[in-house]
Amino acid sequence: MRGRAMADRDTRDSRDVLAESEQAGTEGDTERRAHPRRRLAIGIVAVAVLAVLGGGAAVVVPALAQPPAEESAPRVHTATGVVSRGDIAEQVRTGGKLGYGNSRALGSALPGTVTSVPAVGTVIGRGEELFRIDDQPVVLLFGALPAWRGFEAGMSNGRDVRQLEENLRDLGFFQREPDEEFTWWTAEAIRNWQKARGLPRTGELPLGSFMFGPAAVRVKSVDTGPGSPSGGAVLTVTDTGKQITIDLDADLASVAAKDTKVQASLPDGTIIDATVTSVGAPSEKEGEDGKKTMKVPLVLTPDDPAAGGDVIDVTVSASFTRILATGVLRVPVLALLAGPDGTTQVEVVDGKKSRLVTITTGTFGDGLVEVVKVVDGKLDEGDEVVVAQ
């Protein structure tokens, strides 16, 4: 968003500027005085600040300029800034939530009674116990193919057999090349694994005694406690890595392409560096005010997995950078002066003297403004201009 409103300079200040310029000579040079010239306060939104609302919505909040200086007001302190060439950008801030991603429920097809469950926050890896039914463990194995049948001698070939053998190999119990055939070697690997876990050495795995999943899981909640019948969801689990989820206004989607670097701020002020890892399709969502707007779902992954420590399920403020103009001549917004007849000027420093240059401005952002055209005078990259402090 670009704020471009400039407060009008009072008539007396305009006459002062013109009088000083004429007194300096035909070249417009004026000797720089020990005290700074009176400068006009600029009512410009130098940076579009997006305020965070619930659900990731954002609104533009204009930055407030100082009121015009009165004749009797204290003098304006000045410094210098540099004319540069580069991009004009603005910061887009929106709300999100830090948590563990991909929440889902886990249960078992085994009939019986739930006899043991893990504590919330437990991380369960390959070959480890999820919970127990009739005191028999239900274990987690890795793989993309869901479990749809048990494993036993004489079963037909299939990709699930290869997936099982890959797990047995990675657990250290299968020494051959995994394939899709259930052989004596497969049964023997199961028996050795069962022995290592203190279980009966059957060489078989009935459906419901194991689950396939893509990776380790973290227990988010226990949905069925010990003593309850099995059959429904026993645990709710998530991935083990933290992520930030955001529903971004669709008209701001250009700031959040995949692999974009983002900074997120926790409630205690901690800054987390993150990367956009997923950009979903726009969809209509209802806000707190009951109105429906188009949102783009984003997933951000912290660059440091340990970022935020134990803080979880909290609202964060994410900051994106949007490029508004590329490779343009730029001056600090606080260098702008109101010139005669509604023109805009900057005061360029030439050694101990200074001169006024009339310009046409373009895009505003991040405390800088684009110089579209130099109307009167000369302005180059590297020049120093007077700025208000």
Disulfide bonds with the S-S distance in Angstrom:
none
